[in-house]
Amino acid sequence: MSQRTDAAAEVLLERKGCAGVITLNRPRFLNTLTLNMVQQVYAQLKKWEQDPETFLIIIKGAGEKAFCAGGDIRAVSEARNTNQEMLRVFFRDEYILNNAIDSCQKPYIALIHGITMGGGAGVSVHGHFRVATEKSVFAMPETAIGLFPDVGGGYFLPRLQGKLGYFLALTGFRLKGRDVYTAGIATHFVDFEKLGMLEEDLLALKSPSKENIADVLETYHAKSKIGQDKPFVLEEHMDKINSWFSANTVEQIVDNLQQDGSSFALEQLKVINKMSPTSLKITLRQLMEGSSKTLPEVLTMEYRLSQACMAMTLVKALGQLQPLKGAFVLLQKARKPLFFCTAWGNPSHVEPCHLPLCLYLAAQHCLEKKLHDVISSICKWH
């Protein structure tokens, strides 16, 4: 029976066959997560985990564009001015859900077709199985908005091959199609046109074990030929990526890219120079620390980081514009870089600066009202 199948609901929670099925149901907003969705999914996940008639859990996104593009930035932006408590609860409950998925006693299958970013990674990568398609797009783009790759990014990213996770975290590089599988984000790859059939076959299983489920997934995976002959998009660069991103500081990574001078290195340098320097430093430290921590320890660390990043109000941030000794950027178009770094400093440790996020949200708010020449950010260590 269905627990909640109202088509207007943000998330659909249904019992189908032997499975509990979660459908993130905000296709118009790329299935971004709200606090309500997070809380509903967690509560139902715990119920299904204890239900002897539920043998597996499937999570998917409504529509064909996205599995889940992350957290609802608009809601976060509005909450900064009206509901500080919601910000604390949202991050706390989101991370609790991430941990519950990791520790779930029932096989958890994420069908990560389409855009899968930020919070979308949090409700997929910690599960037992992740199925990508040729339309999958994976990225952790948080350094572009003054944040860090949370939802357990400090745990799963440094555990990818070599320094791939560090590269993805700092540059926000997008993996597409079969590359999502090759990189280790997905456990299986299935043609999109077969995804519905795969789900039906999973639902039709009778009291399946985890091994039975894995066999079905492997059967579909083995039959998929799309992109099979193409090399991994970063294959020819992995040795250099492993070398460049083995540095212990962002400054050294930047120096490595500059000294290499190849077109690929300079392209990544250009990307990094558009990111928030504060976020880059926090992210590098986050992954270094997380590489030796358990997921619960990483999520605890990330919760503290999230609250530090949210702690400064917009008024306080704007009040700090005058004393800062950096250059500023006028945000003339929505696609202009949000951050402009005049020079890299050399702090001995990370001291979170919360200005980038505040100004990003302010700029977003003004862009929605079609205002122009908004100061986007100031980002210079001092």
ABEGO torsion letter per residue (X at the ends): XBABABAABABBBBBBEABBBBBBBBAAAGGBBBAAAAAAAAAAAAAAAABAABABBBBBBBEAABABAEBBAAAAAAAAAABAAAAAAAAAAAAAAAAAAAABABBBBBBBBEBBBEAAAAAAAABABBBBBAABBBBBAAAAAGBBBBGGAAAAAAABBEAAAAAAAAAGBBBBEAAAAAAGABABBBBAAAAAAAAAAAAABBGBBAAAAAAAAAAAAAABABGAABBBAAAAAAAAAAAAAABABAAAAAAAAAAAGBAAAAAAAAAAAABBAAAAAAAAAAAAAAAABBAAAAAAAAAAAAAAAAABBAAAAAAAAAABBBBBBBBABAABBABBBABBBBBABBBBBAAAAAAAAAAAAAAAAGBBGBBABBBBBX
